[in-house]
Amino acid sequence: MSRLYTDEQLAEIAKPFEDHAIAALKAGDISRVKELLVEMKNGPAGLDGLSGHTLARKAAKLRRDFGEDVALASLHRIGAQLMRTWTQQYVQGAERDAICDLIAIFREQFGAKLAPLREDDDKITLDLAPCGSGGRLEKQGLPQKHPDWYGGWSDGISSFCQICKACQTSLNQSVGADVWTTDKGENGACKLTFAKRETRGKTLFTDEDRLNLTKTRVDQAREKLDAGVTDIEHLLKGQRKDWKPWHDFGVVLLEYFYAIALEKGGADYLQEVLAQTYEPAFHAGFPRYAAMSDDELAREIARTWNYHCADFTLHEEDDRFVFRLDPCGSGGRLFRGEMWRDMFHYGEPLAPIMPSAHDVNFNRSGAPAYCTHCAASNRAQLRGALSPETPLFFVIDGHAQMKPGAPCRVFAYKKNAVRENIDPVLFRQIGLTPPGEKSA
């Protein structure tokens, strides 16, 4: 095999959709801008779907293994830590800011439908039809189809929505008042109510706020173009990281589940959790990625990293594409303490560094707990490395990011790559025997 692209072409592939949209806008090509806005709207869809399924399954895994009471207690511990920065805002009287950031989480969920905010002297109300996380899973009928993983709780609330309820309860208990409550409706709908405390009787949001706080910047840009307004560059710039509120909220949630798993059963149990709750969702994407051409694969993984809130460069070797993440948008930013709202730092409660080497942490000591899910995705791919039906589209070098400031590396192998020649180190990092050694 040989290289397909020049360095200049690779840099172009790595550019986010927003850069192309801004260029088209400056060139007056509004039709192209509208096409790219659709791509930008759909940008985080795959990542969002993966996150929703794995989070729901992790809550269900705790219930299945330890019983509902233990699972709910664990969820409340997670909720208390996750809502810590919101508790601080409420205690300090910054209610408007706290409410805005809670709304931002739901606004950025793919597939969510948000009505304009409603406000009176006592409360702010947000109607979701559907909610883009638990509500979307319910709209798909998953709690009924797979109750062991998505439903089946004694109070009738689905697995994902148990996480949301735990966050609400934890915040309300910490503040000492019911400042965030929900009422679930039919077909994934939900009504969120944010009660005013210090600001009771005051107006927190203008009419424009009540409309725009529930719209993504892509939605606002599309509305302007439909109205003949082309002054939208400010809405396009930086769009790939617009969904950081929901992205980072979900990433921290996942890490807290890993911490709970380590407490319950150590590294072996965490590996089991990942095998049952993350790898199945990862496997579900295999047919799609296996069908891609090398060009499609390079562009798809570049799109994924752009919407994974990563900063990266793209290089090409004879048999693979190499993404240098500086940092990775999840594990790397967690390791550096760069999450939204400053909501996570290793060493805090539910944020462990794993002291001992294990297959689930790339066989390294001092490994950040979150990065175990990348070892799990490597195992999902490399166990079937010799099968052409197993795409090697997301293979992580688990020893690249040994310190917070170091970049991570990810490989996407080309369709005709000689799989027996894959670096054996990648297999040994996760406790697998390299294919060449099996056939020797």
C-alpha positions as CSV (number, residue, x, y, z in Angstrom):
1,M,0.0,0.0,0.0
2,S,1.0,3.6,-0.4
3,R,-0.2,6.9,0.9
4,L,-3.5,8.3,-0.5
5,Y,-3.1,11.9,0.5
6,T,-0.6,14.8,0.7
7,D,-0.1,16.5,4.1
8,E,-2.2,19.4,2.8
9,Q,-5.1,17.1,1.9
10,L,-4.9,15.5,5.3
11,A,-5.1,18.9,7.0
12,E,-8.1,19.7,4.9
13,I,-9.8,16.4,6.0
14,A,-9.1,17.2,9.6
15,K,-10.8,20.6,9.4
16,P,-14.2,20.7,11.2
17,F,-17.4,21.4,9.2
18,E,-17.6,24.9,10.7
19,D,-14.4,25.9,8.9
20,H,-15.8,24.8,5.5
21,A,-19.2,26.5,6.4
22,I,-17.4,29.8,7.2
23,A,-15.5,29.6,3.9
24,A,-18.7,29.0,2.0
25,L,-20.4,31.8,3.8
26,K,-17.6,34.2,2.8
27,A,-17.8,33.0,-0.8
28,G,-21.6,33.7,-0.8
29,D,-22.4,30.0,-1.4
30,I,-25.5,29.9,0.9
31,S,-26.7,26.5,-0.4
32,R,-23.4,25.0,0.6
33,V,-23.7,26.6,4.0
34,K,-27.1,25.1,4.5
35,E,-25.8,21.6,3.5
36,L,-23.0,21.9,6.0
37,L,-25.3,23.1,8.8
38,V,-27.1,19.7,8.4
39,E,-23.8,17.9,8.8
40,M,-23.0,20.1,11.8
41,K,-26.4,19.4,13.4
42,N,-25.8,15.7,13.0
43,G,-22.1,15.8,14.0
44,P,-22.3,14.4,17.5
45,A,-25.1,11.9,16.8
46,G,-23.0,8.8,16.9
47,L,-21.1,9.7,20.0
48,D,-24.3,10.8,21.7
49,G,-26.0,7.5,21.0
50,L,-23.1,5.5,22.2
51,S,-23.0,7.5,25.5
52,G,-26.7,7.2,26.1
53,H,-26.7,3.4,25.7
54,T,-23.6,2.8,27.8
55,L,-24.8,5.0,30.7
56,A,-28.2,3.3,30.9
57,R,-26.6,-0.1,30.8
58,K,-24.1,0.8,33.6
59,A,-26.9,1.9,35.9
60,A,-28.7,-1.4,35.1
61,K,-25.5,-3.4,35.6
62,L,-25.2,-2.2,39.2
63,R,-28.9,-3.1,39.8
64,R,-28.4,-6.6,38.3
65,D,-25.3,-7.4,40.3
66,F,-25.9,-5.7,43.7
67,G,-29.7,-5.1,43.9
68,E,-31.8,-2.0,43.4
69,D,-31.0,-0.5,46.8
70,V,-27.3,-0.6,46.3
71,A,-27.6,0.7,42.8
72,L,-29.7,3.7,43.9
73,A,-27.3,4.5,46.7
74,S,-24.4,4.4,44.2
75,L,-26.4,6.7,41.8
76,H,-27.0,9.2,44.6
77,R,-23.3,9.2,45.4
78,I,-22.5,9.9,41.7
79,G,-25.2,12.5,41.5
80,A,-23.9,14.4,44.6
81,Q,-20.4,14.6,43.2
82,L,-21.6,15.5,39.7
83,M,-23.9,18.3,40.9
84,R,-21.3,19.7,43.2
85,T,-20.6,22.8,41.1
86,W,-24.3,23.5,40.8
87,T,-24.7,23.2,44.5
88,Q,-22.0,25.9,44.9
89,Q,-23.8,28.2,42.6
90,Y,-27.1,27.8,44.3
91,V,-25.5,28.4,47.7
92,Q,-23.9,31.5,46.4
93,G,-27.2,32.8,44.9
94,A,-26.1,32.4,41.3
95,E,-29.4,30.8,40.3
96,R,-29.7,32.1,36.8
97,D,-26.2,30.8,35.9
98,A,-27.0,27.4,37.4
99,I,-30.3,27.2,35.5
100,C,-28.7,28.2,32.2
101,D,-26.1,25.5,32.5
102,L,-28.7,22.8,33.4
103,I,-30.7,23.9,30.3
104,A,-27.5,23.7,28.2
105,I,-27.1,20.0,29.0
106,F,-30.5,19.2,27.6
107,R,-30.3,21.6,24.7
108,E,-27.2,19.8,23.3
109,Q,-28.6,16.3,23.5
110,F,-29.0,15.0,19.9
111,G,-32.6,14.5,19.0
112,A,-34.0,16.6,21.9
113,K,-36.9,18.9,21.2
114,L,-37.0,21.9,23.5
115,A,-39.9,24.3,23.8
116,P,-39.2,28.0,24.6
117,L,-38.8,28.5,28.4
118,R,-41.7,29.6,30.5
119,E,-41.2,31.8,33.5
120,D,-43.3,33.1,36.3
121,D,-42.5,34.6,39.7
122,D,-41.8,31.2,41.3
123,K,-40.2,29.0,38.6
124,I,-38.7,28.4,35.2
125,T,-40.3,25.6,33.1
126,L,-38.7,23.7,30.3
127,D,-40.7,21.2,28.2
128,L,-38.9,18.4,26.4
129,A,-40.7,16.4,23.8
130,P,-38.7,14.3,23.8
131,C,-35.8,14.5,26.2
132,G,-32.7,13.7,24.2
133,S,-31.2,11.1,26.6
134,G,-33.5,8.9,28.7
135,G,-36.6,10.1,26.9
136,R,-35.1,9.2,23.5
137,L,-34.4,5.7,24.8
138,E,-37.9,5.4,26.0
139,K,-39.3,6.7,22.7
140,Q,-37.4,3.8,21.1
141,G,-39.2,1.4,23.4
142,L,-36.0,0.0,24.9
143,P,-37.3,-0.2,28.5
144,Q,-40.0,-2.6,27.2
145,K,-37.8,-4.5,24.7
146,H,-34.8,-4.9,27.1
147,P,-36.0,-4.4,30.6
148,D,-32.9,-5.9,32.2
149,W,-30.8,-3.1,30.8
150,Y,-33.1,-0.2,30.2
151,G,-36.1,-0.6,32.5
152,G,-37.5,-2.9,35.2
153,W,-36.9,-0.6,38.2
154,S,-39.5,-1.0,41.0
155,D,-40.7,2.7,40.6
156,G,-41.2,2.3,36.9
157,I,-38.5,4.9,36.0
158,S,-36.2,3.7,33.3
159,S,-32.4,3.1,33.8
160,F,-31.2,6.3,32.2
161,C,-33.8,8.4,34.0
162,Q,-32.7,6.9,37.3
163,I,-29.4,8.8,36.8
164,C,-31.2,12.1,36.1
165,K,-33.4,11.6,39.2
166,A,-30.4,10.9,41.3
167,C,-28.8,14.1,40.2
168,Q,-32.0,16.1,41.0
169,T,-32.3,14.5,44.4
170,S,-28.7,15.1,45.3
171,L,-28.8,18.7,44.2
172,N,-32.0,19.3,46.1
173,Q,-30.7,17.7,49.3
174,S,-27.5,19.6,49.1
175,V,-29.3,22.9,48.6
176,G,-32.1,22.1,51.1
177,A,-34.9,22.8,48.7
178,D,-36.5,21.3,45.6
179,V,-34.8,23.6,43.1
180,W,-34.9,21.0,40.2
181,T,-37.8,18.6,39.6
182,T,-39.2,16.7,36.7
183,D,-42.5,15.3,35.6
184,K,-42.3,12.5,33.0
185,G,-44.8,12.5,30.2
186,E,-45.6,10.1,27.3
187,N,-43.4,9.0,24.4
188,G,-40.1,10.4,26.0
189,A,-41.5,13.8,27.0
190,C,-40.5,15.4,30.2
191,K,-41.2,18.7,32.0
192,L,-38.3,20.3,34.0
193,T,-39.1,22.8,36.7
194,F,-36.4,25.1,38.2
195,A,-37.7,26.8,41.4
196,K,-36.6,30.2,42.2
197,R,-35.3,30.9,45.7
198,E,-33.3,34.1,46.2
199,T,-34.8,35.4,42.9
200,R,-38.5,34.7,43.6
201,G,-40.6,37.4,42.2
202,K,-37.8,38.6,39.8
203,T,-37.6,38.1,36.1
204,L,-34.4,36.1,35.2
205,F,-34.8,35.8,31.4
206,T,-35.8,38.2,28.6
207,D,-38.2,37.1,25.9
208,E,-35.2,36.6,23.6
209,D,-33.5,34.5,26.3
210,R,-36.5,32.3,26.6
211,L,-36.4,31.6,22.9
212,N,-32.7,31.3,22.3
213,L,-31.6,29.4,25.4
214,T,-33.4,26.3,24.1
215,K,-31.9,26.5,20.6
216,T,-28.4,25.3,19.5
217,R,-26.3,27.8,17.5
218,V,-26.9,25.6,14.4
219,D,-30.7,25.9,14.8
220,Q,-30.3,29.7,15.2
221,A,-28.1,29.9,12.1
222,R,-30.6,27.9,10.0
223,E,-33.5,30.1,11.1
224,K,-31.6,33.2,10.1
225,L,-30.7,31.8,6.7
226,D,-34.3,30.8,6.1
227,A,-35.2,34.4,6.9
228,G,-32.6,35.8,4.5
229,V,-30.2,36.9,7.1
230,T,-26.6,35.9,6.3
231,D,-24.8,37.5,9.3
232,I,-24.2,34.1,11.0
233,E,-20.4,33.6,11.2
234,H,-20.5,34.2,15.0
235,L,-22.9,31.2,15.2
236,L,-20.6,28.9,13.1
237,K,-17.3,29.6,14.7
238,G,-16.4,27.0,17.3
239,Q,-19.6,25.0,16.7
240,R,-17.9,21.6,17.0
241,K,-17.5,22.2,20.7
242,D,-20.9,23.7,21.3
243,W,-22.2,20.4,22.8
244,K,-19.5,20.4,25.4
245,P,-22.0,20.8,28.2
246,W,-23.7,17.5,27.5
247,H,-20.5,15.8,26.2
248,D,-18.6,16.6,29.4
249,F,-21.5,15.9,31.7
250,G,-21.7,12.4,30.2
251,V,-18.0,11.8,30.2
252,V,-17.7,12.6,33.9
253,L,-20.8,10.4,34.6
254,L,-19.0,7.5,32.9
255,E,-15.8,8.0,34.9
256,Y,-17.8,8.0,38.1
257,F,-19.4,4.7,37.1
258,Y,-15.9,3.3,36.6
259,A,-14.9,4.5,40.0
260,I,-17.9,2.7,41.6
261,A,-17.1,-0.5,39.7
262,L,-13.5,-0.4,41.1
263,E,-14.9,0.0,44.6
264,K,-17.3,-2.9,44.1
265,G,-15.0,-5.4,42.6
266,G,-11.7,-4.0,41.5
267,A,-10.2,-4.0,38.1
268,D,-11.6,-7.5,37.2
269,Y,-15.1,-6.3,37.9
270,L,-14.6,-3.1,35.9
271,Q,-13.4,-5.2,33.0
272,E,-16.6,-7.2,33.2
273,V,-18.7,-4.0,33.4
274,L,-17.1,-2.6,30.3
275,A,-17.4,-5.9,28.4
276,Q,-21.2,-6.0,29.1
277,T,-22.1,-2.3,28.9
278,Y,-19.6,-0.7,26.4
279,E,-18.4,-3.3,24.1
280,P,-21.8,-4.3,22.8
281,A,-22.6,-0.8,21.7
282,F,-19.1,-0.6,20.1
283,H,-19.7,-3.9,18.3
284,A,-23.0,-2.5,16.9
285,G,-21.0,-0.1,14.8
286,F,-18.7,-2.8,13.2
287,P,-20.8,-3.4,10.0
288,R,-21.0,0.3,9.3
289,Y,-17.2,0.9,9.7
290,A,-16.3,-2.3,7.9
291,A,-18.2,-1.1,4.8
292,M,-16.3,2.2,4.6
293,S,-13.6,2.9,2.0
294,D,-10.3,4.2,3.3
295,D,-11.3,7.7,2.3
296,E,-14.6,7.5,4.1
297,L,-13.0,6.1,7.2
298,A,-10.4,8.9,7.4
299,R,-13.1,11.5,7.1
300,E,-15.5,9.8,9.5
301,I,-12.9,9.4,12.3
302,A,-11.8,13.0,11.8
303,R,-15.4,14.1,12.1
304,T,-15.7,12.0,15.3
305,W,-12.7,13.6,16.9
306,N,-13.9,17.1,16.0
307,Y,-17.2,16.4,17.8
308,H,-15.5,14.6,20.6
309,C,-14.1,18.0,21.7
310,A,-10.6,17.0,20.8
311,D,-7.7,19.0,19.3
312,F,-5.8,16.8,16.9
313,T,-3.7,16.4,13.8
314,L,-4.0,13.7,11.1
315,H,-1.1,11.8,9.6
316,E,-1.0,8.9,7.2
317,E,1.2,5.8,7.0
318,D,1.2,3.1,4.4
319,D,-1.3,0.9,6.3
320,R,-3.1,3.3,8.7
321,F,-4.2,6.8,9.6
322,V,-2.7,8.2,12.8
323,F,-4.6,10.8,14.9
324,R,-2.5,12.7,17.4
325,L,-4.8,14.0,20.1
326,D,-3.6,16.9,22.1
327,P,-5.7,16.4,24.1
328,C,-8.3,13.6,23.5
329,G,-11.7,15.2,24.2
330,S,-12.6,12.9,27.0
331,G,-9.8,10.9,28.7
332,G,-7.2,13.5,27.9
333,R,-9.2,16.5,29.0
334,L,-10.1,14.6,32.2
335,F,-6.4,13.9,32.8
336,R,-5.6,17.5,32.4
337,G,-8.5,18.8,34.5
338,E,-10.0,20.7,31.6
339,M,-13.7,19.7,31.8
340,W,-16.6,22.1,31.4
341,R,-17.4,24.1,34.6
342,D,-14.1,22.8,36.1
343,M,-16.2,19.8,37.2
344,F,-13.6,17.1,37.4
345,H,-10.1,16.5,38.7
346,Y,-8.4,13.2,39.5
347,G,-7.8,12.7,43.2
348,E,-11.3,14.0,44.1
349,P,-14.0,11.7,45.3
350,L,-14.9,9.0,42.6
351,A,-11.9,10.1,40.5
352,P,-9.2,7.4,41.1
353,I,-5.9,6.8,39.5
354,M,-5.4,3.1,39.3
355,P,-2.2,2.1,41.1
356,S,-1.7,-1.4,39.6
357,A,-1.3,-2.6,36.0
358,H,-4.2,-4.7,34.6
359,D,-5.4,-5.6,31.1
360,V,-8.3,-3.1,31.6
361,N,-5.9,-0.1,32.0
362,F,-3.4,-1.0,29.2
363,N,-1.2,-2.8,31.8
364,R,0.2,0.3,33.2
365,S,0.5,1.6,36.7
366,G,-0.8,5.0,37.6
367,A,-3.5,4.8,34.9
368,P,-6.5,7.2,34.9
369,A,-9.6,5.2,35.5
370,Y,-11.6,6.7,32.6
371,C,-9.1,5.5,29.9
372,T,-10.1,1.9,30.7
373,H,-13.0,2.1,28.3
374,C,-10.4,2.7,25.5
375,A,-8.7,-0.6,26.5
376,A,-12.1,-2.2,26.3
377,S,-12.7,-0.9,22.8
378,N,-9.2,-2.1,21.8
379,R,-10.1,-5.6,23.1
380,A,-13.4,-5.5,21.1
381,Q,-11.5,-4.9,17.9
382,L,-8.2,-6.7,18.4
383,R,-9.8,-10.0,19.6
384,G,-11.0,-10.4,16.0
385,A,-8.0,-8.6,14.3
386,L,-7.6,-11.3,11.6
387,S,-11.2,-11.1,10.5
388,P,-12.1,-8.7,7.7
389,E,-15.5,-8.3,9.3
390,T,-13.8,-6.6,12.3
391,P,-12.9,-3.0,11.4
392,L,-9.8,-1.7,13.1
393,F,-11.0,1.9,13.0
394,F,-10.3,3.1,16.6
395,V,-7.2,1.4,18.0
396,I,-5.6,3.4,20.8
397,D,-2.0,3.4,21.8
398,G,-2.6,3.1,25.5
399,H,0.9,4.0,26.5
400,A,1.1,7.3,24.5
401,Q,-0.5,9.5,27.1
402,M,1.5,8.5,30.2
403,K,1.3,12.0,31.7
404,P,-1.5,14.7,31.6
405,G,0.4,16.9,29.2
406,A,1.2,14.1,26.7
407,P,-0.9,13.6,23.6
408,C,-2.7,10.3,22.9
409,R,-2.5,8.4,19.6
410,V,-5.3,6.6,17.7
411,F,-4.9,4.4,14.6
412,A,-7.5,3.7,11.9
413,Y,-6.2,0.8,9.8
414,K,-6.9,0.7,6.0
415,K,-9.0,-2.0,4.5
416,N,-6.0,-3.9,2.9
417,A,-3.7,-3.5,5.9
418,V,-1.8,-6.7,6.6
419,R,-3.2,-7.5,10.0
420,E,-0.5,-9.9,10.9
421,N,1.9,-6.9,10.8
422,I,0.0,-4.8,13.3
423,D,2.3,-3.7,16.1
424,P,2.3,-6.5,18.7
425,V,2.7,-4.0,21.5
426,L,-0.9,-3.0,20.9
427,F,-2.1,-6.5,21.7
428,R,0.1,-7.0,24.7
429,Q,-1.1,-3.7,26.2
430,I,-4.5,-5.3,26.7
431,G,-3.4,-8.8,27.5
432,L,-3.9,-10.4,24.1
433,T,-1.4,-12.5,22.2
434,P,-0.4,-10.9,18.9
435,P,-1.6,-12.8,15.8
436,G,1.9,-13.5,14.6
437,E,2.7,-15.4,17.8
438,K,-0.5,-17.5,17.5
439,S,0.5,-18.8,14.1
440,A,4.2,-19.3,15.0
